[in-house]
Amino acid sequence: MKNRKLYITFILLSSFFFSSHAQEGLVQSFKDTRVINTHSVETLPARKLDVRISHRFGDFAGDRGGWPNFYGLETAADVLIGADYGVTDNLTVGLNRTKGVGTLSRLINTSVKYRLARQKVGGNPFSVTIVGESSVSTLPRSTNPNSILFFENFAHRFIYSSQLLVSTVIKNNFTIQLSPGILHRNVVDNVDVNTFFNIGLQAKLQFNRGFALIFDSTFNFRDTEELANDFHVPFGFGFEFDTGGHVFQVNFTNATGLATTDFIPNTTTNWADGEFRIGFTISRLFNL
């Protein structure tokens, strides 16, 4: 009940402080609905279907990378296949499947994204969006009652994430975004915590109409000393290409998971140890 109150309060406060604006002179913060790991403030236009395929390879270097594994290109850390749909210009829903990297893997992920405000030339300086996501593990149930995968209750398969996305475009070619959020898992190890806050920082530098450099990082406030050295801040940078028909992205990140509910609590690889990987995303829009 306490965790549900946190989510409700988070959404109500967001809705109270921000409101929609007129459509004239609107500013686009990002070309895509994702940055690298995190959602961007952008929602899809009404009746647009965005089919997405994302891939994360294995470690580029370190003990599990290098030439023996062709710098990670011969292995797959995670794969995402799915689609988002614009119900209205301000409301986007999504469904996808990911391989997953945490204890709870083989995930079916759903998302609901609503834009509260959009930056306007000579007016509102910020774009604001809220996004809620849920993931359910489809792994077989373990016969060991001490295992997380025992799934005593069906609800133990679920993970939830809520984020408030706030961005601003500076001088038409530089975008910065903050993404505070809450993540909750219904079941965790004894040394872990079910619910914790996190905050992300994302940026985009647009060089021309079709090419941009993007950055993405997320810090979590996971109050547990036992796990302090086991997890790292997911950080990535990448190159984004807008061809008009679709957006193609090549990125480098230490995060292995692709779902928000997966990469925030489960990034165990470290840039300093060469444990980063190449990834890509192809996004194709269709009119419905």
C-alpha positions in Angstrom: 0.0 0.0 0.0 2.9 2.4 0.8 4.4 1.8 -2.6 1.1 2.4 -4.4 0.8 5.8 -2.5 4.2 6.8 -3.7 3.3 6.2 -7.4 -0.1 8.0 -7.1 1.5 11.0 -5.4 4.3 11.1 -8.1 1.7 11.2 -10.9 -0.7 13.6 -9.2 2.0 16.1 -8.4 3.3 16.0 -12.0 -0.2 16.6 -13.4 -0.9 19.5 -10.9 2.2 21.5 -11.7 2.2 21.2 -15.5 -0.5 21.7 -18.2 -0.8 21.4 -21.9 0.1 24.3 -24.3 -1.1 25.4 -27.7 0.4 23.8 -30.7 1.9 27.0 -32.4 5.7 27.4 -32.3 6.3 24.1 -30.6 9.9 22.9 -30.1 11.0 19.3 -30.7 13.5 18.1 -28.1 14.5 14.7 -29.6 14.0 12.9 -32.9 13.1 9.7 -31.1 10.9 8.6 -28.2 14.1 7.1 -26.6 17.5 8.6 -26.0 19.8 5.6 -25.4 18.6 3.8 -22.3 15.9 6.3 -21.2 12.6 7.5 -22.7 12.8 11.0 -24.1 10.0 13.5 -23.6 8.7 12.9 -27.1 5.4 11.1 -27.8 4.2 9.8 -31.1 1.7 11.7 -33.3 -1.8 10.3 -33.2 -2.3 7.1 -35.2 1.4 6.6 -35.8 2.9 3.1 -35.2 6.6 3.0 -34.3 8.1 -0.5 -34.8 11.4 -0.9 -32.9 14.2 -3.3 -32.9 17.1 -2.8 -30.5 20.2 -4.9 -29.9 23.0 -4.9 -27.3 26.1 -6.9 -28.1 28.5 -8.4 -25.6 31.5 -6.7 -23.8 33.7 -4.8 -26.2 36.8 -5.5 -24.1 37.6 -6.9 -20.7 37.7 -10.5 -19.7 34.7 -11.4 -21.9 35.4 -9.2 -24.9 38.2 -8.5 -27.3 39.2 -10.5 -30.4 38.1 -14.0 -29.1 34.4 -12.7 -29.2 35.0 -10.3 -32.0 34.7 -7.4 -29.6 31.3 -8.5 -28.4 29.7 -8.7 -31.8 29.3 -12.5 -31.6 27.2 -12.4 -28.5 23.9 -10.7 -27.5 23.5 -9.1 -24.1 19.9 -8.1 -24.8 17.4 -7.8 -27.6 14.2 -5.8 -27.9 11.4 -6.3 -30.4 8.2 -4.3 -30.1 6.1 -1.3 -31.0 4.7 2.0 -29.7 1.4 3.6 -30.8 0.2 7.2 -30.7 -3.3 7.1 -29.3 -3.4 10.9 -29.4 -0.6 13.5 -30.0 0.0 13.5 -26.3 -0.6 9.8 -25.3 1.6 6.9 -26.5 1.3 3.3 -25.4 3.9 0.6 -26.0 4.5 -3.2 -25.9 7.7 -5.0 -26.4 9.7 -8.2 -25.5 13.2 -8.2 -24.2 15.6 -11.0 -23.4 16.5 -9.3 -20.1 19.6 -9.4 -18.0 18.5 -9.5 -14.4 17.3 -12.5 -12.3 13.9 -11.7 -13.6 14.4 -12.0 -17.4 12.4 -13.0 -20.5 10.4 -9.8 -20.0 7.2 -8.6 -21.6 7.2 -4.8 -21.2 4.3 -2.3 -21.4 4.4 1.5 -21.2 2.0 4.4 -21.0 3.4 7.8 -21.8 1.6 11.2 -21.5 2.9 14.6 -22.5 1.9 17.3 -20.1 3.6 20.3 -21.7 5.8 21.1 -24.7 8.4 23.8 -25.1 7.2 26.8 -27.2 9.2 29.5 -29.0 8.8 32.7 -27.0 6.7 30.9 -24.3 7.0 27.8 -22.1 10.7 26.9 -21.9 10.2 23.2 -21.0 8.8 20.0 -22.3 7.3 17.7 -19.7 6.2 14.1 -20.0 5.3 11.3 -17.5 5.9 7.7 -18.3 4.9 4.5 -16.5 6.2 1.1 -17.3 5.7 -2.5 -16.1 7.6 -5.7 -16.9 6.5 -9.2 -16.2 9.0 -12.2 -16.3 7.9 -15.2 -18.3 10.5 -17.5 -16.8 9.5 -21.0 -15.7 8.7 -21.2 -12.0 11.6 -22.6 -9.9 10.9 -25.6 -7.6 13.2 -24.1 -4.9 11.1 -22.1 -2.4 14.2 -20.0 -1.5 14.7 -18.8 -5.0 13.3 -15.4 -6.3 12.1 -17.5 -9.3 9.8 -19.6 -7.0 7.0 -17.0 -7.7 4.9 -17.9 -4.8 2.5 -15.2 -6.0 2.0 -14.2 -9.7 2.6 -10.6 -8.7 6.2 -11.5 -7.8 7.0 -11.6 -11.6 6.4 -7.8 -11.9 8.6 -4.8 -11.9 7.3 -1.2 -12.2 8.9 2.1 -13.1 7.6 5.7 -13.2 9.5 8.7 -14.4 9.0 12.4 -14.9 10.8 13.7 -18.0 11.7 17.4 -18.2 13.7 18.8 -21.1 14.7 22.1 -22.7 16.3 23.0 -26.0 19.1 25.6 -25.9 20.0 27.6 -29.0 18.1 25.2 -31.3 20.8 22.5 -31.3 21.4 21.4 -27.7 18.9 19.5 -25.6 19.2 18.6 -22.0 16.7 16.4 -20.1 16.3 15.3 -16.4 14.3 12.2 -15.6 13.6 11.6 -11.9 11.8 8.4 -11.2 10.8 5.5 -8.9 11.4 1.8 -9.5 9.7 -1.0 -7.6 10.2 -4.7 -7.7 7.7 -7.0 -5.9 10.4 -9.5 -4.9 14.1 -9.1 -4.4 17.0 -10.8 -2.5 17.2 -10.3 1.2 20.1 -7.8 0.9 18.4 -5.7 -1.8 15.5 -3.1 -1.6 12.1 -3.3 -3.3 11.7 0.4 -4.0 14.2 3.1 -4.7 14.4 6.5 -6.4 16.6 7.3 -9.4 17.4 10.3 -11.6 18.7 10.4 -15.1 20.5 13.0 -17.2 20.2 12.9 -21.0 21.5 15.3 -23.7 21.5 15.7 -27.5 23.8 17.8 -29.7 22.2 18.2 -33.1 24.8 18.9 -35.8 22.4 19.0 -38.8 18.9 17.9 -39.7 19.9 14.2 -39.9 22.8 13.7 -37.5 23.1 14.1 -33.7 25.3 13.1 -30.8 23.4 11.7 -27.8 24.2 11.0 -24.1 22.4 9.1 -21.4 23.1 8.3 -17.7 21.0 7.2 -14.7 21.9 7.4 -11.0 20.0 5.4 -8.5 19.6 5.9 -4.7 19.6 2.2 -3.7 20.2 2.3 0.1 22.0 -0.9 0.6 25.7 -1.2 1.6 25.9 -4.9 0.7 25.4 -4.1 -3.0 27.3 -0.8 -3.2 30.2 -2.4 -5.2 28.2 -4.7 -7.3 26.3 -2.1 -9.5 27.4 0.8 -11.6 25.9 3.9 -13.1 24.6 3.1 -16.6 26.1 5.6 -19.0 26.1 5.7 -22.8 26.7 7.9 -25.8 25.7 7.4 -29.4 25.1 8.7 -32.9 21.6 9.2 -34.2 20.7 9.3 -37.9 17.4 10.5 -39.1 16.8 9.3 -42.7 13.3 10.7 -42.9 11.6 7.3 -43.0 13.2 6.0 -39.8 15.6 6.8 -37.1 18.8 4.7 -36.7 21.0 4.8 -33.7 24.4 3.4 -32.9 25.5 3.6 -29.3 28.1 2.5 -26.7 27.0 1.8 -23.1 27.9 -0.2 -20.1 24.2 -1.1 -19.6 23.3 -4.5 -20.7 19.5 -4.4 -20.3 17.2 -2.5 -22.7 14.0 -2.1 -20.6 13.9 0.7 -18.0 12.9 -1.8 -15.4 16.0 -3.9 -16.2 18.9 -1.6 -16.9 18.4 0.7 -13.9 18.6 -2.0 -11.2 20.8 -4.5 -13.1 23.8 -2.7 -14.5 26.8 -4.6 -13.1 29.4 -3.8 -15.9 32.0 -1.1 -15.6 33.4 1.2 -18.3 36.7 1.3 -16.5 37.1 -2.5 -16.9 36.3 -2.4 -20.6 32.8 -3.7 -19.9 30.9 -1.7 -22.4 29.2 -2.7 -25.6 28.0 -1.6 -29.0 24.3 -1.4 -29.5 21.8 -0.2 -32.2 18.2 0.7 -32.6 16.1 0.9 -35.7 12.8 2.8 -35.4 10.3 2.8 -38.3 7.1 4.8 -38.4 3.9 3.7 -40.1 0.6 5.5 -40.6 -2.5 3.7 -39.4 
